[in-house]
Amino acid sequence: MTVTIAIETPLQDDVRGLVEELNAHLIPLSPLEFQFKMTVEQMAGADTTVFVARNAVGEAVGCGALKAISATEGEVKRMYTRPSVRGQRVGSALLAAITELARSKGISHLLLETGTGPGMSEAHRLYTNAGFTARGPFLDYPDSEWSAFFEKQIGQPAVA
């Protein structure tokens, strides 16, 4: 499958639809108090860059975001691919775009929080395959059985 990955505003109907699908997937997997979702309005903030994956006919099929935590740390947020494209490396392409943007901004440490349980095994595989390793809680996330935390040290961009 051919997809294009681009930085876009989350304030579009089709991107809102992706976020709604992501939320619907997450809601049954853990108690609401252990779900740390950003709204599309929060995703549109100056500290967050949203990537959208689109198929050959322009349909939004995935999304992910980079939220700046500090000058050297960023958090991967709102990763989602439609079930119809899973297994086609769309998530990997989104994560690579997020990582490259982070690197270009001088961010050297990526963090992420995600859920646990059988509904999240594909996400965990995506992150570990991309070089993320398990770690403990960060920021104000509580330590709970409902969250898994990952991190990845990334290098600086190559000098041409």
Residue, then its C-alpha position, 0 to 999 in steps of 0.5 A: m500500500t502506498v501512503t503519504i505521511a504529512i504534517e497536517t492540522p488535526l482540526q479536519d473532519d477525517v482526522r477527527g474521525l481517526v481520533e474518534e476511532l482511536n478513542a473507541h478502540l481504547i475505551p473498553l481496554s482500561p478504566l477511563e481514569f487511566q486513559f490519557k487522551m489528547t483532544v484534537e483541540q489539544m493536538a492543535g496546540a503549538d507544542t504538538t505536531v500531528f502527522v497524517a497517513r493518507n492512502a493513494v486516494g487521499e483517505a486518512v488511514g492513520c495518525g500520530a503526533l509529537k508533543a514537545i516536553s522540553a528542548t531535549e524530550g518529546e512524547v509520542k502521542r495519539m498513534y493510530t492506524r485503521p484496522s484495514v491497513r494494519g500490517q502494512r507498515v503505516g504505523s512504522a512510517l508514522l513513527a519514523a516521521i515523528t522520530e525524524l522530526a524530533r531529531s531535527k528539532g534537537i530532541s534526543h529522548l522520545l517517551l511514550e505511554t500506552g495501554t496494556g492488555p491484548g488490545m495493545s499487543e500490536a502497539h507494543r510490537l510496533y514500539t519495540n521493533a522501532g527501538f523503544t525500550a520499557r521504562g517506568p512512568f514519566l511526567d505525571y502518569p501514575d504507575s498502574e497495571w493499565s499503562a506501559f511506558f517506553e523510551k528511545q534515545i535518538g541521535q541528532p540529524a546527520v550533517a550534510 
